Amino acid sequence: MTVLAGVAALLMAAGLGYYMGRRQAVAPPTWKQRTSRIALSRAAFDLLVALTARRVRRSPMATLAAALVERART
């Protein structure tokens, strides 16, 4: 019964959050705003950061560090 009450509360909170978010949503940016130099440079920078983070995660040093941390835990 407690689980049922928890699920009901979670669903009510999700519905309320969805409703409030929909009411306060701003109009989507125009095509000109999305393709401005600043917007495009931010998107390019975000892509560069994501690619760098992926490369760092896949590097041999990161793999070695993860293995050492895992070994220290056991």
Backbone bond lengths (Angstrom), bond angles and torsions (degrees), N, CA, C in turn:
res aa  C-N    CA-C-N  psi(-1)  N-CA   C-N-CA  omega(-1)  CA-C   N-CA-C  phi
1 M - - - 1.444 - - 1.538 110.48 -
2 T 1.336 116.30 -37.96 1.462 120.02 178.44 1.520 110.92 -64.58
3 V 1.332 115.94 -38.29 1.463 119.92 178.60 1.527 110.29 -63.73
4 L 1.333 115.87 -41.28 1.464 120.13 178.99 1.534 111.02 -62.12
5 A 1.334 116.80 -42.58 1.465 120.58 178.06 1.531 110.64 -64.77
6 G 1.330 117.40 -38.78 1.468 120.98 178.37 1.512 111.82 -64.90
7 V 1.324 116.75 -43.51 1.469 120.76 178.33 1.519 110.25 -64.39
8 A 1.333 117.23 -41.64 1.462 120.52 178.85 1.528 111.16 -62.74
9 A 1.328 116.85 -42.25 1.468 120.78 178.65 1.521 110.57 -64.99
10 L 1.318 117.03 -39.43 1.463 120.90 179.21 1.528 110.77 -64.84
11 L 1.320 116.83 -43.42 1.463 120.52 178.67 1.522 111.80 -65.23
12 M 1.324 116.97 -39.45 1.462 119.94 178.06 1.527 110.76 -65.15
13 A 1.327 116.98 -42.22 1.463 120.55 179.14 1.527 110.58 -64.97
14 A 1.333 117.03 -40.44 1.463 119.80 179.10 1.528 110.40 -65.09
15 G 1.329 117.25 -42.93 1.458 120.47 178.77 1.516 111.98 -63.49
16 L 1.320 116.54 -42.87 1.464 120.34 178.87 1.530 110.83 -64.63
17 G 1.317 116.79 -42.56 1.466 120.05 178.21 1.516 112.28 -63.36
18 Y 1.325 116.42 -40.28 1.465 120.54 177.16 1.528 110.43 -63.19
19 Y 1.326 116.28 -45.42 1.455 121.05 -179.02 1.524 111.08 -62.83
20 M 1.321 117.16 -45.60 1.464 120.65 -179.28 1.528 110.90 -66.92
21 G 1.302 117.03 -37.75 1.456 120.42 178.53 1.512 112.29 -66.88
22 R 1.314 116.83 -37.34 1.463 120.57 178.39 1.516 111.35 -68.73
23 R 1.320 117.25 -35.87 1.465 120.46 -178.41 1.515 111.40 -70.34
24 Q 1.323 117.67 -35.56 1.455 120.26 -173.90 1.527 112.84 -98.55
25 A 1.323 117.07 8.10 1.459 120.05 -178.86 1.533 109.68 -67.46
26 V 1.304 115.10 139.86 1.462 120.48 177.18 1.526 108.71 -89.58
27 A 1.295 115.65 163.42 1.461 120.21 178.53 1.528 109.38 -64.78
28 P 1.321 117.49 142.94 1.460 119.83 179.72 1.524 110.76 -63.70
29 P 1.323 117.35 150.82 1.462 119.53 -179.35 1.528 111.15 -65.69
30 T 1.311 115.17 151.28 1.457 120.29 179.42 1.524 109.80 -73.58
31 W 1.324 114.87 167.31 1.463 120.05 179.47 1.530 110.57 -59.83
32 K 1.304 116.51 -38.58 1.461 120.29 -179.18 1.525 110.98 -65.55
33 Q 1.335 116.83 -38.71 1.464 120.23 178.80 1.523 111.11 -68.61
34 R 1.325 116.62 -38.10 1.467 119.82 -178.38 1.515 111.72 -70.53
35 T 1.318 118.06 -28.61 1.461 120.81 -175.25 1.529 112.71 -107.34
36 S 1.304 117.79 17.51 1.465 119.25 177.34 1.525 109.50 -68.43
37 R 1.307 116.72 163.21 1.469 120.77 -179.55 1.515 111.73 -59.32
38 I 1.320 116.54 -41.13 1.464 120.31 -178.62 1.522 110.02 -65.58
39 A 1.329 117.52 -44.26 1.459 120.69 -179.83 1.519 111.09 -64.05
40 L 1.316 116.39 -42.75 1.463 119.27 179.64 1.520 111.77 -68.13
41 S 1.319 117.65 -36.41 1.458 119.21 178.57 1.526 110.79 -69.36
42 R 1.334 117.42 -35.26 1.466 119.60 175.63 1.520 110.73 -64.50
43 A 1.324 116.45 -42.17 1.463 119.99 179.12 1.529 110.60 -63.79
44 A 1.317 117.17 -41.23 1.465 120.77 178.22 1.522 110.85 -64.63
45 F 1.321 117.12 -40.72 1.458 120.98 178.94 1.526 110.93 -65.32
46 D 1.339 116.79 -42.49 1.464 120.30 177.66 1.524 111.22 -61.19
47 L 1.324 116.73 -40.54 1.457 120.45 177.61 1.527 110.84 -64.11
48 L 1.308 117.07 -41.57 1.458 121.44 178.66 1.526 111.02 -62.52
49 V 1.319 116.96 -42.64 1.466 121.12 178.01 1.522 110.58 -63.29
50 A 1.321 117.10 -42.71 1.469 120.48 -179.94 1.523 111.26 -64.23
51 L 1.322 116.91 -42.87 1.463 119.84 178.95 1.523 111.66 -65.98
52 T 1.321 116.82 -39.08 1.467 120.46 178.28 1.518 110.81 -65.55
53 A 1.331 116.79 -42.95 1.466 119.85 178.91 1.521 110.77 -62.50
54 R 1.317 116.60 -39.35 1.467 119.96 178.72 1.525 110.52 -64.66
55 R 1.313 115.95 -41.84 1.465 119.50 -179.71 1.521 111.01 -65.42
56 V 1.330 116.86 -39.75 1.463 120.41 179.55 1.528 110.02 -64.97
57 R 1.329 116.40 -40.96 1.471 119.72 179.19 1.516 112.27 -63.96
58 R 1.319 116.94 -33.26 1.450 120.66 -176.84 1.528 112.46 -90.36
59 S 1.317 117.96 -3.12 1.461 120.27 -176.84 1.528 110.48 -69.32
60 P 1.334 117.29 154.65 1.463 120.63 179.80 1.534 112.77 -60.99
61 M 1.315 117.23 -34.68 1.469 119.12 -179.95 1.522 110.83 -66.30
62 A 1.317 117.90 -38.98 1.455 120.77 178.60 1.521 110.34 -66.45
63 T 1.323 116.47 -39.11 1.461 120.62 177.97 1.521 110.11 -64.95
64 L 1.320 116.49 -42.40 1.459 120.96 178.62 1.523 111.20 -64.91
65 A 1.323 116.81 -42.55 1.467 120.41 179.49 1.526 110.28 -63.96
66 A 1.310 117.75 -41.53 1.461 121.13 178.89 1.518 110.56 -63.86
67 A 1.325 117.23 -40.14 1.461 121.04 178.68 1.529 110.41 -65.48
68 L 1.306 117.42 -39.76 1.466 120.75 -179.72 1.538 110.35 -67.72
69 V 1.312 117.03 -39.99 1.461 120.53 178.36 1.527 109.81 -63.94
70 E 1.323 116.13 -44.12 1.462 120.34 179.60 1.518 110.84 -64.11
71 R 1.301 116.13 -38.72 1.485 120.92 179.71 1.524 110.46 -67.58
72 A 1.333 116.94 -36.04 1.462 120.76 -179.97 1.525 111.32 -69.31
73 R 1.311 116.87 -29.72 1.468 120.78 -179.93 1.513 111.64 -69.76
74 T 1.331 117.95 -30.64 1.467 120.38 -177.35 1.495 112.63 -90.94
